[in-house]
Amino acid sequence: SRAVPLARKASLVKFLEKRKERMINT
Amino acid sequence: QLQPSSSATTTTITTNNINNDTRNGSFFNQDSLQQRLQLLIDGSMESWTYAIFWQSSFEPVSNTSMLGWGDGYYRGCEDEKKTLAVPGTEEYIAVQAHRKNVLRELNSLISGPSTSGEDSVGDEVTDTEWFFLVSMTQSFVTGIGLPGMAFFTGVPSWVAGTDQLVSTPCERARHAQVSGMQTLVCVPVGNGVVELGSTEIIFQNSGILNKVRLVFNFDVQDGGGGG
């Protein structure tokens, strides 16, 4: 019941990855 | 937990999944969509903060055509620190605590609980990041809201400037404005709508509209390879 639908999950993964990159670069 | 701060925004979780759409082979898959969204705004002369693809679907129970989350790419903006609440205030601390908790939970849902003791969230979650995240929970009835209207009419909508966003009869446009966005563009494509947002005022130009049509030309017959 807590599963994130696939499209949103993929988008979230990308978002969190990019966010981590931005934090490292600043 | 991932709810918009604005109470009037329609929030519905739908089960649409673009990976199920095999009409054009890999043309619709998630990686391809992500690449297309990145291509649109990473190479742009304009400072677009994010790009979202709203995927159309049909809800047989309600006999309604809907637009739901297909994919999105958050590029960020120069002034990431813009927040509604004043830093240091109780409101600010509460808002940030809530956002970080949501992000931590999402992170652990995807990656599992952090074992290193390192904070998986880090910096503050800005209003524009939050606006993008909340968008993942939203959907629109065709004909309603900026994305729904663009899809229904087949005509792009381009709203630039605070006054224009506030006066547009669309809850998403107002939510965008209070989240720091100054430009919102919705371009209908084959089976959905591409939405672009920016924290800067970007006036209408044919360049990006043509680029969206080129990058999201779902009518192209390329053997399903994605071009």
gemmi code that builds the backbone of each chain (N, CA, C; Angstrom):
import gemmi

chains = {
    "A": [
        ("SER", (0.829, -1.209, 0.000), (0.000, 0.000, 0.000), (0.867, 1.265, 0.000)),
        ("ARG", (2.145, 1.115, 0.393), (3.009, 2.299, 0.433), (3.873, 2.386, -0.829)),
        ("ALA", (3.620, 1.483, -1.749), (4.449, 1.490, -2.955), (4.221, 2.772, -3.749)),
        ("VAL", (5.297, 3.328, -4.213), (5.201, 4.509, -5.071), (5.010, 4.021, -6.492)),
        ("PRO", (3.978, 4.523, -7.201), (3.807, 4.090, -8.588), (5.100, 4.275, -9.391)),
        ("LEU", (5.296, 3.384, -10.333), (6.582, 3.261, -11.014), (7.103, 4.559, -11.628)),
        ("ALA", (6.240, 5.280, -12.340), (6.696, 6.508, -12.991), (7.168, 7.526, -11.956)),
        ("ARG", (6.416, 7.639, -10.881), (6.793, 8.600, -9.848), (8.069, 8.148, -9.144)),
        ("LYS", (8.191, 6.847, -8.949), (9.386, 6.332, -8.277), (10.637, 6.661, -9.093)),
        ("ALA", (10.565, 6.423, -10.396), (11.711, 6.725, -11.267), (12.035, 8.219, -11.223)),
        ("SER", (11.008, 9.041, -11.245), (11.225, 10.492, -11.194), (11.832, 10.894, -9.861)),
        ("LEU", (11.349, 10.286, -8.799), (11.880, 10.584, -7.462), (13.349, 10.209, -7.346)),
        ("VAL", (13.690, 9.044, -7.876), (15.085, 8.592, -7.835), (15.974, 9.621, -8.523)),
        ("LYS", (15.551, 10.057, -9.710), (16.328, 11.061, -10.463), (16.421, 12.362, -9.671)),
        ("PHE", (15.291, 12.778, -9.129), (15.262, 14.038, -8.383), (16.223, 13.991, -7.199)),
        ("LEU", (16.184, 12.888, -6.436), (17.045, 12.770, -5.253), (18.519, 12.677, -5.644)),
        ("GLU", (18.803, 11.975, -6.734), (20.194, 11.887, -7.229), (20.725, 13.268, -7.592)),
        ("LYS", (19.917, 14.004, -8.373), (20.337, 15.342, -8.819), (20.482, 16.292, -7.638)),
        ("ARG", (19.590, 16.129, -6.674), (19.631, 16.993, -5.491), (20.951, 16.771, -4.729)),
        ("LYS", (21.312, 15.514, -4.613), (22.569, 15.179, -3.936), (23.748, 15.797, -4.697)),
        ("GLU", (23.705, 15.693, -6.025), (24.772, 16.287, -6.856), (24.860, 17.795, -6.625)),
        ("ARG", (23.688, 18.456, -6.601), (23.680, 19.913, -6.414), (24.262, 20.287, -5.056)),
        ("MET", (23.937, 19.485, -4.038), (24.439, 19.781, -2.685), (25.955, 19.629, -2.624)),
        ("ILE", (26.454, 18.606, -3.320), (27.902, 18.375, -3.329), (28.619, 19.517, -4.046)),
        ("ASN", (27.995, 20.008, -5.118), (28.631, 21.044, -5.933), (28.558, 22.438, -5.323)),
        ("THR", (27.737, 22.610, -4.286), (27.633, 23.972, -3.721), (28.395, 24.061, -2.400)),
    ],
    "B": [
        ("GLN", (1.470, 12.402, 3.017), (2.195, 13.535, 3.580), (2.583, 14.561, 2.533)),
        ("LEU", (2.737, 14.097, 1.322), (3.205, 14.995, 0.267), (2.017, 15.762, -0.296)),
        ("GLN", (1.564, 16.718, 0.460), (0.394, 17.492, 0.062), (0.808, 18.926, -0.210)),
        ("PRO", (0.121, 19.562, -1.146), (0.432, 20.979, -1.383), (0.025, 21.813, -0.186)),
        ("SER", (0.740, 22.928, 0.008), (0.378, 23.800, 1.113), (-0.934, 24.507, 0.828)),
        ("SER", (-1.240, 24.638, -0.462), (-2.495, 25.270, -0.842), (-3.611, 24.233, -0.791)),
        ("SER", (-4.663, 24.528, -0.042), (-5.703, 23.530, 0.209), (-6.590, 23.275, -1.004)),
        ("ALA", (-6.668, 24.232, -1.920), (-7.634, 24.090, -3.011), (-7.116, 23.247, -4.177)),
        ("THR", (-5.857, 22.858, -4.128), (-5.296, 22.112, -5.252), (-5.819, 20.677, -5.256)),
        ("THR", (-6.308, 20.253, -6.391), (-6.802, 18.891, -6.498), (-5.621, 17.923, -6.476)),
        ("THR", (-5.671, 16.964, -5.582), (-4.581, 16.007, -5.482), (-5.148, 14.605, -5.545)),
        ("THR", (-4.786, 13.901, -6.568), (-5.302, 12.557, -6.732), (-4.166, 11.641, -7.144)),
        ("ILE", (-4.048, 10.519, -6.492), (-3.055, 9.543, -6.909), (-3.698, 8.681, -7.992)),
        ("THR", (-3.091, 8.645, -9.135), (-3.606, 7.789, -10.191), (-2.582, 6.692, -10.470)),
        ("THR", (-3.022, 5.676, -11.155), (-2.127, 4.540, -11.391), (-1.576, 4.542, -12.811)),
        ("ASN", (-1.700, 5.703, -13.479), (-1.199, 5.724, -14.849), (0.294, 5.441, -14.867)),
        ("ASN", (0.706, 4.727, -15.852), (2.107, 4.324, -15.913), (2.513, 4.301, -17.368)),
        ("ILE", (3.358, 5.229, -17.719), (3.722, 5.341, -19.119), (4.440, 4.112, -19.633)),
        ("ASN", (5.050, 3.346, -18.718), (5.768, 2.159, -19.182), (4.839, 1.113, -19.767)),
        ("ASN", (3.533, 1.255, -19.450), (2.582, 0.301, -19.998), (2.209, 0.634, -21.441)),
        ("ASP", (2.572, 1.825, -21.878), (2.175, 2.256, -23.207), (3.215, 1.799, -24.222)),
        ("THR", (2.855, 0.816, -24.986), (3.833, 0.238, -25.908), (3.490, 0.540, -27.366)),
        ("ARG", (2.667, 1.585, -27.563), (2.245, 1.871, -28.927), (3.414, 2.185, -29.856)),
        ("ASN", (4.466, 2.717, -29.268), (5.607, 3.079, -30.115), (6.903, 2.531, -29.529)),
        ("GLY", (6.815, 1.354, -28.982), (8.001, 0.706, -28.434), (8.637, 1.525, -27.334)),
        ("SER", (9.967, 1.627, -27.353), (10.688, 2.280, -26.274), (10.520, 3.799, -26.301)),
        ("PHE", (9.812, 4.297, -27.301), (9.613, 5.739, -27.415), (9.018, 6.322, -26.134)),
        ("PHE", (8.221, 5.526, -25.428), (7.509, 6.023, -24.261), (8.193, 5.666, -22.959)),
        ("ASN", (9.336, 4.977, -22.992), (9.839, 4.504, -21.713), (10.425, 5.632, -20.871)),
        ("GLN", (10.617, 5.315, -19.590), (10.957, 6.338, -18.616), (12.298, 7.012, -18.913)),
        ("ASP", (13.289, 6.220, -19.302), (14.594, 6.808, -19.590), (14.515, 7.789, -20.743)),
        ("SER", (13.765, 7.384, -21.774), (13.619, 8.234, -22.943), (12.938, 9.542, -22.573)),
        ("LEU", (11.911, 9.457, -21.754), (11.202, 10.671, -21.331), (12.116, 11.587, -20.537)),
        ("GLN", (12.864, 11.004, -19.603), (13.767, 11.789, -18.782), (14.811, 12.496, -19.648)),
        ("GLN", (15.331, 11.752, -20.643), (16.321, 12.345, -21.543), (15.724, 13.500, -22.339)),
        ("ARG", (14.489, 13.314, -22.795), (13.847, 14.361, -23.585), (13.609, 15.625, -22.757)),
        ("LEU", (13.173, 15.419, -21.509), (12.925, 16.570, -20.643), (14.234, 17.309, -20.344)),
        ("GLN", (15.290, 16.536, -20.109), (16.600, 17.156, -19.861), (17.087, 17.908, -21.087)),
        ("LEU", (16.917, 17.271, -22.243), (17.356, 17.876, -23.498), (16.668, 19.220, -23.726)),
        ("LEU", (15.397, 19.278, -23.353), (14.620, 20.498, -23.558), (15.206, 21.681, -22.810)),
        ("ILE", (15.542, 21.468, -21.524), (15.890, 22.640, -20.723), (17.378, 22.744, -20.388)),
        ("ASP", (18.118, 21.645, -20.415), (19.556, 21.759, -20.142), (20.268, 22.522, -21.245)),
        ("GLY", (19.803, 22.336, -22.465), (20.469, 22.996, -23.582), (19.824, 24.315, -23.952)),
        ("SER", (18.924, 24.797, -23.113), (18.183, 26.002, -23.460), (18.932, 27.256, -23.030)),
        ("MET", (18.777, 28.312, -23.792), (19.366, 29.608, -23.433), (18.605, 30.215, -22.257)),
        ("GLU", (17.354, 29.773, -22.083), (16.519, 30.327, -21.020), (16.678, 29.505, -19.738)),
        ("SER", (16.393, 30.137, -18.618), (16.589, 29.466, -17.327), (15.309, 28.770, -16.869)),
        ("TRP", (15.024, 27.632, -17.464), (13.867, 26.865, -17.013), (14.250, 26.085, -15.767)),
        ("THR", (13.375, 26.110, -14.777), (13.670, 25.444, -13.505), (13.340, 23.958, -13.563)),
        ("TYR", (12.271, 23.635, -14.262), (11.876, 22.233, -14.360), (11.095, 21.986, -15.653)),
        ("ALA", (10.984, 20.730, -16.002), (10.118, 20.309, -17.110), (9.355, 19.073, -16.644)),
        ("ILE", (8.066, 19.058, -16.923), (7.211, 17.932, -16.535), (6.452, 17.439, -17.757)),
        ("PHE", (6.326, 16.127, -17.877), (5.443, 15.575, -18.904), (4.197, 15.027, -18.218)),
        ("TRP", (3.065, 15.627, -18.530), (1.776, 15.146, -18.022), (1.197, 14.161, -19.036)),
        ("GLN", (0.970, 12.956, -18.580), (0.527, 11.871, -19.470), (-0.997, 11.760, -19.460)),
        ("SER", (-1.589, 11.687, -20.632), (-3.055, 11.536, -20.670), (-3.433, 10.080, -20.441)),
        ("SER", (-4.560, 9.894, -19.805), (-5.083, 8.550, -19.591), (-6.602, 8.645, -19.504)),
        ("PHE", (-7.247, 7.529, -19.620), (-8.704, 7.521, -19.530), (-9.124, 6.741, -18.299)),
        ("GLU", (-9.943, 7.369, -17.484), (-10.436, 6.706, -16.271), (-11.824, 6.149, -16.573)),
        ("PRO", (-11.921, 4.835, -16.812), (-13.212, 4.268, -17.227), (-14.305, 4.375, -16.164)),
        ("VAL", (-13.907, 4.338, -14.899), (-14.922, 4.381, -13.827), (-15.686, 5.706, -13.872)),
        ("SER", (-14.918, 6.775, -13.987), (-15.567, 8.092, -14.011), (-15.811, 8.585, -15.432)),
        ("ASN", (-15.397, 7.776, -16.417), (-15.570, 8.143, -17.822), (-14.920, 9.505, -18.108)),
        ("THR", (-13.726, 9.665, -17.565), (-13.060, 10.968, -17.639), (-11.666, 10.831, -18.228)),
        ("SER", (-11.317, 11.782, -19.059), (-9.963, 11.866, -19.578), (-9.126, 12.683, -18.596)),
        ("MET", (-7.993, 12.126, -18.198), (-7.181, 12.766, -17.165), (-5.748, 12.999, -17.650)),
        ("LEU", (-5.092, 13.934, -17.001), (-3.648, 14.097, -17.173), (-2.994, 13.811, -15.827)),
        ("GLY", (-2.049, 12.899, -15.810), (-1.350, 12.579, -14.562), (0.153, 12.609, -14.790)),
        ("TRP", (0.878, 12.446, -13.727), (2.343, 12.501, -13.789), (2.890, 11.450, -14.761)),
        ("GLY", (3.696, 11.902, -15.693), (4.388, 10.974, -16.585), (5.852, 10.905, -16.190)),
        ("ASP", (6.481, 12.077, -16.151), (7.860, 12.178, -15.690), (8.191, 13.651, -15.499)),
        ("GLY", (9.272, 13.900, -14.800), (9.670, 15.283, -14.573), (11.165, 15.379, -14.371)),
        ("TYR", (11.700, 16.519, -14.724), (13.127, 16.781, -14.536), (13.268, 18.130, -13.844)),
        ("TYR", (13.879, 18.126, -12.681), (14.092, 19.358, -11.926), (15.534, 19.802, -12.122)),
        ("ARG", (15.690, 20.918, -12.756), (17.038, 21.412, -13.040), (17.536, 22.329, -11.929)),
        ("GLY", (16.608, 23.043, -11.289), (16.982, 23.994, -10.250), (17.093, 25.399, -10.804)),
        ("CYS", (17.391, 26.336, -9.937), (17.487, 27.724, -10.374), (18.622, 28.408, -9.628)),
        ("GLU", (18.964, 29.596, -10.102), (20.085, 30.331, -9.514), (19.839, 30.617, -8.033)),
        ("ASP", (18.631, 31.107, -7.757), (18.324, 31.513, -6.394), (17.519, 30.422, -5.701)),
        ("GLU", (18.185, 29.343, -5.331), (17.503, 28.198, -4.725), (17.006, 28.499, -3.317)),
        ("LYS", (17.463, 29.576, -2.733), (17.142, 29.808, -1.328), (15.811, 30.522, -1.118)),
        ("LYS", (15.141, 30.854, -2.195), (13.855, 31.535, -2.055), (12.859, 30.646, -1.322)),
        ("THR", (12.355, 31.139, -0.230), (11.308, 30.399, 0.481), (10.235, 31.379, 0.913)),
        ("LEU", (9.037, 30.837, 1.075), (7.922, 31.680, 1.491), (8.126, 32.195, 2.907)),
        ("ALA", (8.545, 31.267, 3.781), (8.702, 31.650, 5.176), (10.060, 32.323, 5.386)),
        ("VAL", (10.122, 33.165, 6.377), (11.380, 33.871, 6.671), (12.307, 32.937, 7.454)),
        ("PRO", (13.540, 32.740, 6.958), (14.460, 31.842, 7.660), (14.623, 32.223, 9.129)),
        ("GLY", (14.610, 31.212, 9.960), (14.803, 31.446, 11.403), (13.499, 31.529, 12.176)),
        ("THR", (12.403, 31.809, 11.471), (11.120, 31.907, 12.179), (10.584, 30.513, 12.497)),
        ("GLU", (9.621, 30.473, 13.411), (9.016, 29.187, 13.782), (8.366, 28.514, 12.581)),
        ("GLU", (7.709, 29.340, 11.754), (7.036, 28.796, 10.568), (8.045, 28.134, 9.638)),
        ("TYR", (9.145, 28.825, 9.452), (10.191, 28.313, 8.574), (10.732, 26.975, 9.087)),
        ("ILE", (11.003, 26.945, 10.385), (11.554, 25.722, 10.990), (10.558, 24.568, 10.852)),
        ("ALA", (9.271, 24.865, 11.075), (8.243, 23.821, 10.980), (8.089, 23.320, 9.543)),
        ("VAL", (8.083, 24.264, 8.612), (7.944, 23.896, 7.185), (9.117, 23.026, 6.756)),
        ("GLN", (10.322, 23.448, 7.124), (11.505, 22.686, 6.730), (11.529, 21.307, 7.383)),
        ("ALA", (11.107, 21.240, 8.648), (11.087, 19.944, 9.346), (10.129, 18.989, 8.632)),
        ("HIS", (8.974, 19.512, 8.233), (7.987, 18.678, 7.531), (8.527, 18.199, 6.187)),
        ("ARG", (9.080, 19.127, 5.442), (9.586, 18.772, 4.106), (10.724, 17.754, 4.197)),
        ("LYS", (11.619, 17.990, 5.141), (12.758, 17.074, 5.275), (12.309, 15.690, 5.714)),
        ("ASN", (11.294, 15.656, 6.598), (10.763, 14.352, 7.013), (10.186, 13.594, 5.829)),
        ("VAL", (9.444, 14.317, 4.985), (8.842, 13.687, 3.801), (9.950, 13.162, 2.885)),
        ("LEU", (10.964, 13.986, 2.681), (12.063, 13.589, 1.794), (12.831, 12.390, 2.352)),
        ("ARG", (13.056, 12.407, 3.668), (13.742, 11.270, 4.298), (12.935, 9.997, 4.115)),
        ("GLU", (11.609, 10.113, 4.287), (10.769, 8.931, 4.160), (10.764, 8.428, 2.711)),
        ("LEU", (10.680, 9.354, 1.784), (10.717, 8.957, 0.368), (12.055, 8.287, 0.057)),
        ("ASN", (13.110, 8.883, 0.589), (14.452, 8.346, 0.375), (14.563, 6.923, 0.914)),
        ("SER", (14.004, 6.699, 2.100), (14.119, 5.358, 2.688), (13.200, 4.371, 1.982)),
        ("LEU", (12.072, 4.863, 1.430), (11.208, 3.984, 0.643), (11.947, 3.473, -0.597)),
        ("ILE", (12.756, 4.356, -1.167), (13.460, 4.017, -2.403), (14.764, 3.267, -2.115)),
        ("SER", (15.538, 3.791, -1.199), (16.885, 3.241, -0.971), (16.988, 2.364, 0.265)),
        ("GLY", (15.949, 2.322, 1.092), (16.039, 1.608, 2.351), (16.552, 2.550, 3.420)),
        ("PRO", (16.421, 2.163, 4.695), (16.853, 3.035, 5.781), (18.347, 3.319, 5.718)),
        ("SER", (18.712, 4.562, 6.042), (20.126, 4.940, 6.025), (20.856, 4.223, 7.163)),
        ("THR", (21.954, 3.573, 6.827), (22.717, 2.841, 7.849), (23.988, 3.598, 8.226)),
        ("SER", (24.320, 4.598, 7.429), (25.579, 5.306, 7.669), (25.442, 6.386, 8.733)),
        ("GLY", (24.206, 6.692, 9.100), (23.991, 7.775, 10.052), (24.034, 9.139, 9.393)),
        ("GLU", (24.336, 9.155, 8.116), (24.422, 10.403, 7.363), (23.011, 10.887, 7.017)),
        ("ASP", (22.791, 12.194, 7.114), (21.481, 12.736, 6.777), (21.282, 12.672, 5.266)),
        ("SER", (20.229, 11.948, 4.856), (20.011, 11.753, 3.425), (19.420, 12.986, 2.759)),
        ("VAL", (18.972, 13.951, 3.544), (18.262, 15.105, 2.986), (19.156, 16.333, 2.851)),
        ("GLY", (19.933, 16.602, 3.880), (20.883, 17.708, 3.794), (20.243, 19.070, 3.840)),
        ("ASP", (20.515, 19.880, 2.811), (20.088, 21.273, 2.780), (18.574, 21.420, 2.869)),
        ("GLU", (18.170, 22.664, 3.044), (16.738, 22.958, 3.095), (16.047, 22.579, 1.787)),
        ("VAL", (14.789, 22.242, 1.920), (13.995, 21.903, 0.735), (13.287, 23.177, 0.296)),
        ("THR", (13.693, 23.706, -0.835), (13.185, 25.013, -1.264), (11.740, 24.923, -1.738)),
        ("ASP", (11.117, 26.093, -1.860), (9.725, 26.133, -2.324), (9.584, 25.564, -3.736)),
        ("THR", (10.570, 25.840, -4.571), (10.473, 25.342, -5.948), (10.660, 23.833, -5.994)),
        ("GLU", (11.555, 23.306, -5.169), (11.713, 21.847, -5.093), (10.423, 21.203, -4.589)),
        ("TRP", (9.843, 21.841, -3.590), (8.612, 21.298, -2.994), (7.459, 21.327, -4.007)),
        ("PHE", (7.381, 22.430, -4.741), (6.347, 22.552, -5.779), (6.473, 21.410, -6.791)),
        ("PHE", (7.707, 21.123, -7.173), (7.960, 20.040, -8.135), (7.567, 18.688, -7.526)),
        ("LEU", (7.950, 18.454, -6.282), (7.636, 17.178, -5.627), (6.127, 16.988, -5.487)),
        ("VAL", (5.452, 18.036, -5.068), (3.998, 17.952, -4.887), (3.306, 17.684, -6.226)),
        ("SER", (3.905, 18.185, -7.288), (3.320, 17.970, -8.629), (3.159, 16.483, -8.940)),
        ("MET", (4.044, 15.663, -8.371), (3.982, 14.222, -8.640), (2.683, 13.604, -8.145)),
        ("THR", (2.023, 14.281, -7.215), (0.784, 13.725, -6.654), (-0.458, 14.246, -7.382)),
        ("GLN", (-0.252, 15.135, -8.357), (-1.416, 15.824, -8.920), (-1.896, 15.235, -10.241)),
        ("SER", (-3.133, 15.502, -10.515), (-3.704, 15.129, -11.811), (-4.761, 16.161, -12.189)),
        ("PHE", (-5.081, 16.200, -13.455), (-6.012, 17.202, -13.964), (-7.031, 16.554, -14.880)),
        ("VAL", (-8.268, 16.962, -14.724), (-9.288, 16.542, -15.683), (-9.033, 17.328, -16.965)),
        ("THR", (-9.122, 16.650, -18.091), (-8.908, 17.338, -19.368), (-9.857, 18.533, -19.485)),
        ("GLY", (-9.278, 19.680, -19.792), (-10.075, 20.899, -19.924), (-9.994, 21.770, -18.683)),
        ("ILE", (-9.442, 21.225, -17.602), (-9.372, 21.975, -16.343), (-7.914, 22.298, -16.006)),
        ("GLY", (-7.686, 23.524, -15.596), (-6.323, 23.932, -15.231), (-5.493, 24.180, -16.482)),
        ("LEU", (-4.327, 24.758, -16.292), (-3.487, 25.092, -17.457), (-3.113, 23.856, -18.278)),
        ("PRO", (-2.604, 22.773, -17.629), (-2.272, 21.592, -18.445), (-3.512, 20.972, -19.109)),
        ("GLY", (-4.604, 20.878, -18.346), (-5.830, 20.277, -18.875), (-6.420, 21.068, -20.032)),
        ("MET", (-6.340, 22.392, -19.911), (-6.875, 23.245, -20.979), (-5.999, 23.165, -22.230)),
        ("ALA", (-4.689, 23.148, -22.035), (-3.783, 23.046, -23.185), (-4.026, 21.742, -23.943)),
        ("PHE", (-4.246, 20.674, -23.182), (-4.485, 19.377, -23.834), (-5.826, 19.368, -24.571)),
        ("PHE", (-6.823, 19.953, -23.936), (-8.172, 19.969, -24.496), (-8.248, 20.803, -25.785)),
        ("THR", (-7.610, 21.972, -25.752), (-7.700, 22.879, -26.902), (-6.621, 22.601, -27.949)),
        ("GLY", (-5.538, 21.958, -27.536), (-4.422, 21.748, -28.458), (-3.604, 23.010, -28.661)),
        ("VAL", (-3.860, 24.022, -27.831), (-3.159, 25.302, -27.962), (-2.251, 25.498, -26.746)),
        ("PRO", (-0.984, 25.855, -26.971), (-0.094, 26.084, -25.831), (-0.555, 27.278, -24.995)),
        ("SER", (-0.278, 27.219, -23.702), (-0.538, 28.393, -22.861), (0.791, 28.871, -22.293)),
        ("TRP", (0.943, 30.166, -22.261), (2.201, 30.766, -21.789), (1.843, 31.878, -20.817)),
        ("VAL", (2.163, 31.667, -19.569), (1.824, 32.655, -18.543), (3.119, 33.144, -17.911)),
        ("ALA", (3.394, 34.435, -18.060), (4.649, 34.999, -17.548), (4.365, 36.207, -16.673)),
        ("GLY", (4.958, 36.220, -15.510), (4.807, 37.349, -14.599), (3.849, 37.026, -13.465)),
        ("THR", (4.133, 37.617, -12.323), (3.336, 37.357, -11.122), (1.862, 37.679, -11.333)),
        ("ASP", (1.579, 38.855, -11.889), (0.183, 39.266, -12.067), (-0.578, 38.293, -12.955)),
        ("GLN", (0.075, 37.858, -14.018), (-0.574, 36.922, -14.951), (-0.844, 35.579, -14.262)),
        ("LEU", (0.118, 35.094, -13.489), (-0.063, 33.809, -12.808), (-1.194, 33.886, -11.783)),
        ("VAL", (-1.236, 35.001, -11.063), (-2.257, 35.159, -10.025), (-3.652, 35.256, -10.646)),
        ("SER", (-3.746, 35.921, -11.787), (-5.075, 36.148, -12.372), (-5.539, 35.003, -13.272)),
        ("THR", (-4.676, 34.037, -13.515), (-5.089, 32.897, -14.341), (-6.039, 31.994, -13.539)),
        ("PRO", (-7.180, 31.618, -14.120), (-8.118, 30.775, -13.380), (-7.627, 29.332, -13.284)),
        ("CYS", (-6.541, 29.149, -12.586), (-5.941, 27.824, -12.458), (-5.209, 27.759, -11.124)),
        ("GLU", (-5.643, 26.834, -10.301), (-5.046, 26.714, -8.968), (-3.551, 26.418, -9.055)),
        ("ARG", (-3.162, 25.607, -10.048), (-1.737, 25.268, -10.188), (-0.896, 26.515, -10.481)),
        ("ALA", (-1.430, 27.411, -11.293), (-0.696, 28.638, -11.616), (-0.493, 29.477, -10.364)),
        ("ARG", (-1.498, 29.547, -9.527), (-1.370, 30.329, -8.286), (-0.397, 29.652, -7.321)),
        ("HIS", (-0.489, 28.323, -7.256), (0.443, 27.589, -6.394), (1.876, 27.779, -6.900)),
        ("ALA", (2.030, 27.780, -8.224), (3.354, 28.018, -8.815), (3.872, 29.386, -8.410)),
        ("GLN", (3.004, 30.370, -8.479), (3.424, 31.746, -8.171), (3.878, 31.878, -6.716)),
        ("VAL", (3.096, 31.316, -5.794), (3.511, 31.458, -4.388), (4.750, 30.609, -4.077)),
        ("SER", (5.056, 29.680, -4.968), (6.259, 28.860, -4.780), (7.487, 29.487, -5.427)),
        ("GLY", (7.304, 30.669, -6.010), (8.442, 31.381, -6.574), (8.566, 31.307, -8.085)),
        ("MET", (7.619, 30.614, -8.731), (7.699, 30.539, -10.181), (7.173, 31.848, -10.799)),
        ("GLN", (7.761, 32.231, -11.907), (7.300, 33.446, -12.603), (6.828, 33.146, -14.012)),
        ("THR", (7.143, 31.993, -14.506), (6.693, 31.627, -15.858), (6.235, 30.175, -15.849)),
        ("LEU", (5.082, 29.952, -16.468), (4.530, 28.606, -16.567), (4.036, 28.418, -18.013)),
        ("VAL", (4.530, 27.381, -18.636), (4.179, 27.133, -20.034), (3.672, 25.705, -20.173)),
        ("CYS", (2.559, 25.531, -20.859), (2.022, 24.192, -21.117), (1.877, 23.990, -22.619)),
        ("VAL", (2.521, 22.972, -23.124), (2.502, 22.708, -24.560), (1.902, 21.328, -24.816)),
        ("PRO", (0.772, 21.254, -25.530), (0.206, 19.936, -25.825), (1.075, 19.178, -26.813)),
        ("VAL", (1.289, 17.896, -26.516), (2.005, 17.024, -27.454), (1.099, 15.812, -27.689)),
        ("GLY", (1.573, 14.834, -28.413), (0.724, 13.730, -28.829), (-0.195, 13.160, -27.769)),
        ("ASN", (0.354, 12.699, -26.685), (-0.490, 12.029, -25.699), (-0.336, 12.653, -24.311)),
        ("GLY", (-0.134, 13.917, -24.298), (-0.015, 14.593, -23.014), (0.349, 16.055, -23.188)),
        ("VAL", (0.925, 16.584, -22.134), (1.301, 17.999, -22.127), (2.687, 18.127, -21.509)),
        ("VAL", (3.529, 18.931, -22.131), (4.821, 19.266, -21.538), (4.668, 20.606, -20.828)),
        ("GLU", (5.010, 20.626, -19.555), (4.940, 21.870, -18.779), (6.353, 22.307, -18.426)),
        ("LEU", (6.618, 23.584, -18.623), (7.906, 24.163, -18.246), (7.668, 25.263, -17.233)),
        ("GLY", (8.521, 25.327, -16.229), (8.388, 26.377, -15.231), (9.715, 27.058, -14.995)),
        ("SER", (9.635, 28.358, -14.679), (10.864, 29.101, -14.400), (10.625, 30.113, -13.288)),
        ("THR", (11.674, 30.345, -12.503), (11.598, 31.382, -11.474), (11.889, 32.756, -12.070)),
        ("GLU", (12.189, 32.776, -13.366), (12.424, 34.046, -14.047), (11.296, 34.322, -15.023)),
        ("ILE", (11.131, 35.581, -15.377), (10.116, 35.907, -16.381), (10.697, 35.616, -17.758)),
        ("ILE", (10.057, 34.706, -18.455), (10.490, 34.368, -19.818), (9.324, 34.667, -20.750)),
        ("PHE", (9.531, 35.566, -21.653), (8.444, 35.950, -22.545), (8.286, 34.941, -23.677)),
        ("GLN", (7.064, 34.900, -24.192), (6.731, 33.882, -25.188), (7.644, 33.979, -26.412)),
        ("ASN", (8.113, 32.824, -26.814), (8.910, 32.770, -28.039), (8.684, 31.415, -28.687)),
        ("SER", (8.861, 31.406, -29.974), (8.548, 30.176, -30.709), (9.649, 29.128, -30.563)),
        ("GLY", (10.842, 29.561, -30.136), (11.972, 28.635, -30.057), (11.689, 27.419, -29.191)),
        ("ILE", (11.267, 27.662, -27.955), (11.061, 26.541, -27.036), (9.820, 25.732, -27.436)),
        ("LEU", (8.813, 26.430, -27.994), (7.606, 25.708, -28.429), (7.958, 24.734, -29.551)),
        ("ASN", (8.755, 25.206, -30.479), (9.184, 24.331, -31.580), (10.052, 23.192, -31.073)),
        ("LYS", (10.875, 23.492, -30.080), (11.761, 22.465, -29.531), (10.943, 21.371, -28.828)),
        ("VAL", (9.906, 21.784, -28.104), (9.040, 20.790, -27.441), (8.412, 19.888, -28.494)),
        ("ARG", (7.907, 20.504, -29.553), (7.246, 19.713, -30.604), (8.229, 18.770, -31.278)),
        ("LEU", (9.447, 19.238, -31.435), (10.471, 18.408, -32.068), (10.885, 17.249, -31.167)),
        ("VAL", (11.147, 17.575, -29.912), (11.641, 16.563, -28.967), (10.537, 15.572, -28.576)),
        ("PHE", (9.285, 16.055, -28.548), (8.170, 15.188, -28.154), (7.262, 14.873, -29.335)),
        ("ASN", (7.843, 14.760, -30.490), (7.019, 14.477, -31.664), (6.652, 13.002, -31.687)),
        ("PHE", (5.524, 12.687, -31.072), (5.134, 11.291, -30.938), (4.620, 10.699, -32.250)),
        ("ASP", (4.491, 11.537, -33.270), (4.034, 11.015, -34.552), (5.193, 10.495, -35.395)),
        ("VAL", (6.408, 10.798, -34.963), (7.573, 10.380, -35.739), (7.655, 8.858, -35.776)),
        ("GLN", (7.794, 8.301, -36.942), (7.948, 6.852, -37.060), (9.439, 6.559, -37.187)),
        ("ASP", (10.028, 6.138, -36.098), (11.468, 5.909, -36.135), (11.811, 4.478, -35.757)),
        ("GLY", (10.818, 3.616, -35.889), (11.073, 2.220, -35.575), (11.053, 1.927, -34.091)),
        ("GLY", (10.590, 2.876, -33.315), (10.445, 2.647, -31.891), (11.730, 2.837, -31.122)),
        ("GLY", (12.741, 3.325, -31.755), (14.020, 3.469, -31.066), (14.163, 4.754, -30.281)),
        ("GLY", (13.252, 5.660, -30.493), (13.307, 6.896, -29.717), (14.036, 8.020, -30.431)),
        ("GLY", (14.728, 7.734, -31.504), (15.346, 8.793, -32.280), (16.551, 9.420, -31.588)),
    ],
}
model = gemmi.Model(1)
for chain_id, residues in chains.items():
    chain = gemmi.Chain(chain_id)
    for i, (resn, *xyz) in enumerate(residues, 1):
        res = gemmi.Residue()
        res.name, res.seqid = resn, gemmi.SeqId(i, " ")
        for name, pos in zip(("N", "CA", "C"), xyz):
            atom = gemmi.Atom()
            atom.name, atom.element = name, gemmi.Element(name[0])
            atom.pos, atom.b_iso = gemmi.Position(*pos), 0.0
            res.add_atom(atom)
        chain.add_residue(res)
    model.add_chain(chain)
structure = gemmi.Structure()
structure.add_model(model)
structure.setup_entities()
